[in-house]
């Protein structure tokens, strides 16, 4: 009974300390940046040293289940806001916290319980989050305590298989301590130069020692959990920069030793595969460490000596790359390859390009050993490595996708400054890049192949490949159409083959795979062509011959999303008027031709997909809703791209515009309201499309059947309260356009001239509908009012736009709603709310919408 009582009391205290006192509801997942805003009238309790002593005593005397709660309370005590204390009080409070830490570490039996251990690690991290290093070093017990914490951390790191989530907090503590060193002004020694290298060493050696255990016992490899590994390495890179010489000496020694062992094993006659795998696992870790420490240069003040050490370390990885590539294509280790790509990326960010003077000491050692004198040579090494991977590791999806990501990062965003653009200029001159631009076929790069033994997911990375290649092509392309045609030649050949297959005996599987690959390739190319000239070249290449092949494919294989999704995504990319690239000449019909093709494809897909009938819950998204959402985003891009004059269609009796709008309605009615909001991609394409339609095509909205209008208005009503601000803001905008249209129509009704009466038939229809269904707009007004008054409204400006129109159209209902809302409040708040309503409508003239909306 006593234990039960103690448990409930501790939970009560913890809930009090966890309470969000100032209503800023910090993100609970961001645990390491927490300050507890303790109320000032609790100050006396916090100033009494007995308060902290009580919780430390409870930790020592209660069984684990309860001692864990006592520690959780201490975590919050350690996070008390600074302003609760004066400086001397704060120092005394911190002294008591440190004294408690010392007691726990001197009697560490309780920490063998995982719950206690985790809470204690959080407690240590919070100490550094809420106190500065300058405050910690002047505490009386600091030297003993920092030594105890260091030993505790080292022991924790050595047990690599235990509690990675708790280790995160320990590394956070050391990372923040080391990052604070330059700012400490006190004379007391911080002792981090003694302990930080020991922490780094413990991490490095423990990870190397885990490799044979993992491989021999078939355990889960920590390297497979890249999220955790990268997070820990990021923390370690700061810690490692303290006394960097020690860390580098250790790493050089370990690297040389392991690389030599590896070479011996490769050349030994017996070639024990298990030993080789162990050695490769260790090398993978070592390469990750080198990449991490090189990348750490950007986070910490660095000297020329540090750069020279980075050169020493980098040399070894570049030598390892040559050693690994020399064994191809016989053997290759995925983990080492991924580690090498991580290192190359870190080296690129730190030592390539404009961010460094070329005199950097990193290249001094590399030119002695490898003949790499500047970043030109490094770029050549990068590109050779990329081509080698794409040539020989085509069946290893993780390596290919990481290699392509690296290529993409090299080619991306270089148009921003002259200096980075010059880097791209250098890239284009490299032999390996020229080779890629002229030979992007499956003969040279097997991952572009489409034979049956390749899985379909392998095709995904082709988009990234072609985006990067096209960016490189664009550097010197200018208006050279022949050069562009040459680049497109492999795709031209593939399209011709597909066309022949379609016209001949029809090998369905082969054609399907080829088209899936081609659609992904073309999407990558289209994504990178962001100028009018280059985009127009692509348009002339694909229209009309090849686009009809894509239309045919959608018609045939609508049941197979693996095939239709890439084609629909390609069409959506084509419709995007990014950087005004679809700015065709005045005499050109290309904008209209492109829209007609999109319309055909959307109509074909929409009609076919609806013939599938009812689908089960797990099939409805992949088989139907995903395709619909891509069609909607393509249509939205076309409607707001500003390159089609939609009035032309009616003028010349062309029904492509009407057809696509009808297809939009048919597809929409086949989707339930709950699905519209449940599937994020669907809601994020439907609601912005609806906003476009209500903004520019109200005559279409007013022509809809009453049941369709009800469906659309209900979807707006439900979307107003959506958590996703893209959805709720689009709903507010759509509602505003509809209400404004009605209001203007009513204003015209009042004037009653003959011309106005003829114009306003559309408005008449909508007005009649609204008069028959007044509850639709009233409900929306009620929702918006409740959102503003009672909820945390994140997009107030958007919500304010339709509100005025709703109030002016429903004045009687607004008075009733106002009265209801006021009476629902407690007595002491009614007057306040009534005043708010008066302020809201102050100075608003009843019949003017546009002028009053901003007010």
Residue pairs with C-beta under 8 A, 6 or more apart in sequence:
3 62
3 63
3 66
6 58
6 62
6 66
7 65
7 66
7 69
10 58
10 66
10 69
10 70
10 73
11 69
13 73
14 69
14 72
14 73
14 76
17 36
17 38
17 73
17 76
17 77
18 36
18 76
20 26
21 36
21 37
21 38
21 39
22 37
26 33
26 34
31 122
32 125
32 126
32 129
32 169
32 172
33 129
34 79
34 126
34 129
35 79
35 80
35 81
35 82
35 130
36 76
36 79
36 80
36 81
37 81
38 46
38 80
38 81
38 84
40 84
43 84
43 85
45 51
46 77
46 80
46 84
46 85
46 93
47 85
47 89
47 93
49 92
49 96
51 77
52 74
52 77
52 93
52 96
52 97
52 100
53 96
53 100
55 70
55 73
55 74
55 77
56 70
56 74
56 100
56 103
56 104
58 66
58 67
58 70
59 67
59 70
59 71
59 74
59 104
59 110
59 116
60 67
60 103
60 107
60 110
62 70
64 110
64 113
64 115
64 116
65 115
67 110
67 113
67 116
68 113
68 115
68 116
68 119
71 116
71 119
71 120
71 123
72 119
74 97
74 100
74 119
74 123
75 119
75 122
75 123
75 126
77 97
78 97
78 123
78 126
78 127
78 130
79 126
79 129
79 130
80 93
80 130
82 90
82 130
85 93
90 135
91 135
91 138
91 139
94 131
94 135
94 136
94 139
95 139
95 140
95 141
97 127
98 127
98 136
98 139
98 140
98 141
98 142
98 145
99 141
101 123
101 124
101 127
101 145
101 148
101 149
102 141
102 144
102 145
102 148
104 110
104 111
104 120
105 145
105 148
105 149
105 152
106 148
108 152
110 116
111 117
111 120
111 152
114 163
114 166
117 163
117 166
118 163
118 165
118 166
121 156
121 166
121 167
121 168
121 169
121 170
122 166
122 169
124 149
124 169
124 170
124 173
125 169
125 170
125 172
125 173
125 176
127 136
127 173
128 136
128 172
128 173
128 176
128 177
128 180
129 176
132 180
132 183
133 177
133 180
133 181
133 183
133 184
133 190
134 180
134 183
134 184
134 185
134 186
136 142
137 184
137 186
137 188
137 189
137 190
138 186
138 188
139 145
142 188
142 191
143 189
143 191
146 190
146 191
146 192
146 195
147 191
147 195
149 173
150 195
150 198
150 199
152 170
153 170
153 173
153 174
153 199
153 202
154 198
154 199
154 202
156 162
156 163
156 166
156 167
156 170
157 167
157 170
157 199
157 202
157 203
157 206
158 202
158 206
159 206
160 206
160 207
160 209
160 210
160 222
161 210
161 219
164 222
164 225
164 228
164 232
167 232
168 228
168 231
168 232
168 235
171 232
171 235
171 236
171 239
172 235
174 196
174 199
174 235
174 239
175 235
175 236
175 238
175 239
177 190
177 192
177 196
178 192
178 196
178 238
178 239
178 241
178 242
179 238
179 299
179 300
181 190
181 192
181 242
182 301
184 190
192 242
193 242
193 243
196 239
196 240
196 242
196 243
197 242
197 243
197 246
197 247
197 250
199 239
200 236
200 239
200 240
200 246
200 247
200 250
201 246
201 247
201 250
203 232
203 236
204 250
204 251
204 254
204 285
204 289
207 222
207 285
208 254
208 258
208 282
208 285
208 286
210 222
211 278
211 281
211 282
211 285
212 278
212 281
213 219
214 220
214 221
214 222
214 281
215 274
215 277
215 278
215 281
216 274
221 281
222 228
222 229
223 229
223 281
223 284
223 285
223 288
223 335
229 288
233 288
233 289
233 292
234 292
236 292
237 292
237 293
237 295
237 296
237 299
238 296
238 299
238 300
240 247
240 292
240 293
240 296
241 247
241 293
241 296
241 297
241 299
241 300
241 302
241 306
244 293
244 306
244 309
245 305
245 309
247 293
248 293
248 309
248 312
248 313
251 286
251 289
251 290
251 293
251 313
252 312
252 313
252 316
254 286
255 286
255 290
255 313
255 316
256 316
258 279
258 282
258 283
258 286
259 283
259 316
259 319
259 320
259 323
261 279
262 276
262 279
262 280
262 283
262 323
263 323
265 271
265 272
265 275
265 276
265 279
266 276
266 327
277 333
280 333
280 335
280 336
281 335
283 320
283 336
283 339
284 333
284 335
284 336
284 338
284 339
285 339
287 317
287 320
287 336
287 339
287 340
287 342
287 343
288 339
288 342
288 343
290 313
290 314
290 316
290 317
290 343
291 317
291 339
291 342
291 343
291 344
291 345
291 346
291 347
292 346
293 310
293 313
294 310
294 313
294 314
294 343
294 346
294 347
294 350
294 351
295 346
295 349
295 350
297 306
297 307
297 310
297 350
298 349
298 350
304 361
305 361
307 360
307 361
307 362
308 361
308 362
308 364
308 365
310 350
310 351
310 362
311 361
311 362
311 363
311 364
311 365
311 366
312 365
314 343
314 347
314 351
314 362
314 366
315 365
315 366
315 369
315 370
317 340
317 343
318 366
318 370
318 372
318 381
319 369
319 370
320 336
320 340
321 340
321 381
321 385
324 332
324 333
324 336
324 337
324 340
325 385
325 388
328 388
328 392
329 392
332 392
332 393
332 396
334 396
334 398
334 399
337 389
337 393
337 396
337 399
338 398
338 399
338 402
340 385
341 389
341 399
341 402
341 403
341 406
344 382
344 385
344 406
345 406
345 409
347 378
348 382
348 406
348 409
348 410
350 356
351 360
351 362
351 363
351 375
351 378
352 375
352 378
352 379
352 423
353 375
353 419
353 420
353 423
354 417
354 419
354 420
354 423
358 374
358 375
363 372
363 373
363 374
366 372
366 373
367 373
371 377
372 378
372 381
375 423
375 426
376 426
379 410
379 423
379 426
379 427
379 430
380 430
380 431
380 432
382 406
382 410
383 427
383 430
383 432
383 433
384 432
385 403
386 403
386 406
386 407
386 432
387 432
387 435
387 436
389 399
389 400
389 403
390 400
390 403
390 404
390 445
390 447
390 465
391 444
391 445
391 446
393 399
393 400
393 403
394 400
394 445
394 446
394 447
394 449
395 446
395 447
395 454
397 457
397 458
397 461
400 447
400 458
400 461
401 460
401 461
401 464
404 461
404 464
404 465
404 468
405 464
407 464
407 465
407 468
408 464
408 467
408 468
410 427
410 468
411 424
411 427
411 467
411 468
411 471
411 472
412 468
412 471
413 420
414 420
414 421
414 423
414 424
414 471
415 421
415 424
424 471
424 472
424 475
425 475
427 433
427 472
427 475
428 434
428 472
428 475
428 476
433 472
435 444
436 469
436 472
437 469
437 472
437 473
437 487
438 486
439 445
440 448
440 465
440 466
440 469
440 490
441 448
441 490
442 448
442 449
442 450
447 458
447 461
447 462
447 465
448 462
448 465
448 517
450 459
450 510
450 513
450 514
450 516
450 517
452 509
456 513
456 516
456 562
459 513
459 516
459 517
459 520
459 566
460 520
462 517
462 520
462 521
462 524
463 520
463 521
463 523
463 524
463 527
464 524
465 521
465 524
466 520
466 521
466 522
466 523
466 524
466 525
466 528
467 524
467 525
467 527
467 528
468 524
468 528
469 524
470 524
470 525
470 527
470 528
470 529
471 528
473 483
473 484
473 487
474 528
474 529
474 531
474 534
477 483
477 484
477 534
478 533
479 533
481 537
484 534
484 537
484 538
484 541
485 492
485 541
488 541
491 518
491 521
491 522
492 541
494 514
494 517
494 518
495 518
495 545
495 546
495 549
497 514
498 511
498 514
498 515
498 518
498 549
499 545
499 549
501 507
501 510
501 511
501 514
502 511
502 549
502 552
511 553
512 553
512 557
512 560
512 563
515 549
515 550
515 553
515 563
515 567
516 562
516 563
516 566
519 550
519 566
519 567
519 569
519 570
520 566
520 570
522 542
522 570
523 566
523 569
523 570
523 573
525 538
526 535
526 538
526 570
526 573
526 574
527 573
529 535
529 537
529 538
529 581
530 578
530 579
530 581
531 579
531 581
532 580
532 581
532 582
532 583
532 584
534 581
535 581
535 582
536 584
536 590
539 590
539 594
543 590
543 593
543 594
543 597
544 593
547 597
550 567
550 570
550 571
550 601
551 597
551 600
551 601
551 604
553 563
553 564
553 567
554 564
554 567
554 568
554 601
554 604
554 605
554 608
555 604
555 608
557 563
557 564
558 564
558 604
558 605
558 608
558 609
559 612
559 623
561 622
561 623
561 626
561 627
564 605
564 627
565 626
565 627
565 630
567 601
568 601
568 605
568 627
568 630
568 631
568 634
569 630
571 597
571 598
571 601
571 634
572 630
572 633
572 634
572 637
574 594
574 598
575 594
575 595
575 598
575 634
575 635
575 637
575 638
575 641
576 637
576 641
577 583
577 637
577 641
577 642
577 643
582 591
582 594
582 641
582 643
583 643
584 590
584 591
584 643
591 643
591 644
592 644
592 645
592 648
594 638
594 643
594 644
595 638
595 644
595 656
595 657
596 654
596 656
598 634
598 635
598 638
598 660
599 656
599 657
599 659
599 660
600 656
602 631
602 634
602 635
602 660
602 663
602 664
603 659
603 660
603 662
603 663
605 627
605 631
606 628
606 631
606 663
606 664
606 666
606 667
607 663
607 666
609 623
609 624
609 627
609 628
609 667
610 666
610 667
610 670
612 623
612 624
615 623
615 624
620 675
621 679
624 670
625 671
625 675
625 679
625 682
626 681
626 682
628 667
628 671
628 682
629 679
629 681
629 682
629 684
629 685
629 686
630 685
631 663
631 667
632 664
632 667
632 682
632 685
632 686
632 689
633 685
633 688
633 689
635 660
635 664
635 689
636 685
636 688
636 689
636 692
638 644
639 689
639 692
639 693
639 696
639 697
640 692
640 696
646 657
646 696
646 697
648 654
649 655
649 656
649 657
649 658
650 657
661 693
661 697
661 700
664 689
665 704
665 708
668 686
668 708
668 711
668 712
669 708
669 711
671 682
673 711
673 714
673 715
673 718
675 682
676 682
676 683
676 686
676 715
676 718
676 719
677 683
677 718
677 719
677 722
677 727
680 724
683 719
683 722
683 724
683 727
684 724
684 726
684 727
686 715
687 719
687 726
687 727
687 730
687 731
687 734
688 726
688 730
690 712
690 715
690 716
690 730
690 734
691 730
691 733
691 734
691 737
693 700
693 701
693 734
694 701
694 733
694 734
694 737
694 738
694 741
695 733
695 737
698 737
698 738
698 741
698 762
699 762
701 709
701 712
701 738
701 766
702 741
702 762
702 763
702 765
702 766
703 762
703 765
704 712
706 769
709 769
710 773
710 776
713 738
713 776
713 780
714 776
716 731
716 734
716 735
716 780
717 731
717 776
717 779
717 780
717 783
719 727
719 728
719 730
719 731
720 728
720 731
720 732
720 735
720 780
720 783
720 784
720 787
721 728
721 783
721 787
722 728
722 731
725 794
725 795
728 795
728 798
728 799
729 795
729 798
732 784
732 795
732 798
732 799
732 801
732 802
733 798
733 801
733 802
735 780
735 802
735 806
736 801
736 802
736 805
738 766
739 777
739 802
739 805
739 806
739 809
740 805
740 849
740 850
741 763
741 766
742 763
742 766
742 767
742 770
742 805
742 809
743 805
743 808
743 809
743 849
744 763
744 849
745 760
745 763
745 764
745 766
745 767
746 767
746 809
747 847
748 756
748 759
748 760
748 763
749 756
749 760
749 767
770 776
770 777
774 810
774 813
777 806
777 809
777 810
778 810
778 813
778 817
780 802
780 806
781 803
781 806
781 807
781 810
781 813
781 814
781 817
782 817
784 799
784 802
784 803
784 806
785 803
785 817
785 821
787 793
787 799
788 796
788 799
788 803
789 821
789 833
793 799
800 853
801 853
804 844
804 849
804 852
804 853
805 849
805 853
806 814
807 814
807 841
808 846
808 847
808 849
811 846
818 837
821 833
822 830
822 833
822 834
822 837
823 830
825 833
843 855
844 852
844 855
845 851
845 852
